[in-house]
Amino acid sequence: MSYRTFLDTTGKRWEVWLVTPAAAERRKIDRRASYGATGGFEGEADRRRTPDRRRSPFRHSVSVASEYSNGWLCFEGEGEKRRLAPVPPGWAEAGPDRLATWLQAAKRVVKCAP
C-alpha cells in the first residue's frame, strides 16, 4: 500500500493512500468454511477447543459499489475524508499540485452510524 502526505492550496495537510476492494471483501467470507469434514484442511486438525462464539460471521457484510470495484484513493485531512475512483495512473509519484487537483475531484465521504 502506498501512502502520501501533502498540503493543499490552503495549506491544509492531507494524507492519501490506495484502497483495494480485495482487502475489504475478504471480510465477506468465512475462511473457516473451507474446512473439510474433519474440521481442518487436508491433513490438518482444527486447533479450536471451543465452538465458534460469533453470532453471525457475516454480521457486517461489506459490499463495494461498482465505481470502486478496481480500487480508489482515500484522502483524509482534519476530520474530512474523500474518495477518488478510478485511481489515476502514476498517483504515487504525482506532485502536491496534482494531488490537490485530484482531491478537488474526489467525493466527500459521509460517515454513517454503525
C-alpha positions in Angstrom: 0.0 0.0 0.0 1.4 3.4 -1.0 0.9 6.3 1.4 1.5 10.0 0.8 1.0 13.3 2.6 0.7 16.7 1.0 -0.5 20.3 1.6 -3.4 21.6 -0.5 -3.6 25.2 -1.8 -4.9 26.5 1.5 -2.1 24.8 3.5 -4.3 22.0 4.9 -2.4 18.8 5.4 -3.9 15.7 3.7 -3.0 12.0 3.8 -3.7 9.9 0.7 -3.5 6.2 0.2 -4.6 3.4 -2.2 -7.5 1.2 -1.1 -8.1 -2.1 -2.9 -11.5 -3.8 -2.5 -9.9 -7.2 -2.2 -8.9 -6.4 1.3 -12.4 -5.2 2.3 -14.1 -8.1 0.6 -12.1 -10.7 2.5 -14.3 -10.0 5.4 -17.4 -11.2 3.4 -16.3 -14.8 3.5 -15.8 -17.1 6.4 -12.3 -18.5 5.9 -13.2 -21.5 8.1 -15.9 -22.5 5.7 -13.3 -24.2 3.5 -12.5 -26.7 6.2 -13.3 -30.3 5.4 -15.4 -32.8 7.3 -12.6 -33.5 9.8 -12.7 -29.9 10.9 -9.4 -28.9 9.3 -7.7 -28.5 6.0 -6.3 -31.6 4.4 -4.1 -33.3 6.9 -4.5 -30.5 9.4 -6.5 -30.8 12.7 -8.7 -27.9 13.9 -6.9 -26.3 16.8 -10.1 -24.6 18.2 -11.1 -26.0 21.5 -14.4 -24.1 21.8 -17.3 -23.7 19.4 -17.5 -20.5 17.3 -18.9 -17.8 19.6 -19.7 -15.3 16.8 -23.5 -14.7 16.5 -23.1 -14.4 12.7 -19.7 -14.4 10.9 -21.3 -12.3 8.2 -22.9 -9.7 10.5 -21.0 -6.8 8.9 -21.2 -7.7 5.2 -19.0 -5.5 3.0 -20.0 -4.6 -0.5 -18.2 -2.3 -2.8 -20.0 0.0 -5.2 -19.2 -0.8 -8.9 -17.4 2.5 -9.4 -14.9 1.4 -6.6 -14.5 -2.2 -7.7 -11.0 -1.6 -9.1 -9.9 0.4 -6.0 -9.9 4.1 -5.0 -7.7 6.8 -3.5 -8.7 7.8 0.1 -7.9 11.4 1.1 -8.1 12.3 4.8 -7.4 15.6 6.4 -8.6 17.3 9.6 -11.8 15.2 10.1 -12.7 15.1 6.4 -12.5 12.1 4.1 -12.8 11.8 0.4 -12.6 9.1 -2.3 -11.5 9.2 -5.8 -12.2 6.5 -8.4 -10.8 5.3 -10.7 -7.3 5.5 -9.4 -5.3 7.9 -11.6 -2.2 6.3 -13.1 1.1 7.5 -11.5 -0.6 8.9 -8.4 2.2 7.6 -6.1 4.7 9.8 -8.0 2.5 12.8 -8.5 3.4 16.2 -7.0 1.4 18.1 -4.4 -0.3 20.2 -7.1 -1.6 17.2 -9.0 -2.7 15.5 -5.7 -4.6 18.7 -4.8 -6.4 18.7 -8.2 -7.5 15.1 -7.6 -8.5 16.0 -4.1 -11.0 18.6 -5.5 -12.4 15.9 -7.8 -12.8 13.3 -5.0 -16.2 12.7 -3.5 -16.7 13.5 0.2 -17.4 10.6 2.5 -20.4 11.0 4.8 -19.9 9.0 7.9 -22.8 6.7 8.7 -23.8 5.5 12.1 -23.0 1.8 12.9 
